[in-house]
Amino acid sequence: MCKGLAALPHSCLERAKEIKIKLGILLQKPDSAVDLVIPYNEKPEKPAKAHKPSLEEVLQWRQSLDKLLQNSCS
């Protein structure tokens, strides 16, 4: 059966006590919790919409690409 904490080596008990103390410190409520609040915007800003090229721009790009592909140096 279970022998309880007495069966554990002394070093394990000491380490468990240290961990308990450290966790206790972390779990304590800070005196000024307001200082820990991180401000943030209620609604995140929407990213700017991507520029949609006009039909003329698209046709110009198409022509430029065609010329580039037909060029013997490319």
Rosetta blueprint (number, residue, H / E / L):
1 M L
2 C L
3 K L
4 G L
5 L H
6 A H
7 A H
8 L L
9 P L
10 H H
11 S H
12 C H
13 L H
14 E H
15 R H
16 A H
17 K H
18 E H
19 I H
20 K H
21 I H
22 K H
23 L H
24 G H
25 I H
26 L H
27 L H
28 Q L
29 K L
30 P L
31 D L
32 S L
33 A H
34 V H
35 D H
36 L H
37 V L
38 I L
39 P L
40 Y L
41 N L
42 E L
43 K L
44 P L
45 E L
46 K L
47 P L
48 A L
49 K L
50 A L
51 H L
52 K L
53 P L
54 S L
55 L H
56 E H
57 E H
58 V H
59 L H
60 Q H
61 W H
62 R H
63 Q H
64 S H
65 L H
66 D H
67 K H
68 L H
69 L H
70 Q H
71 N L
72 S L
73 C L
74 S L
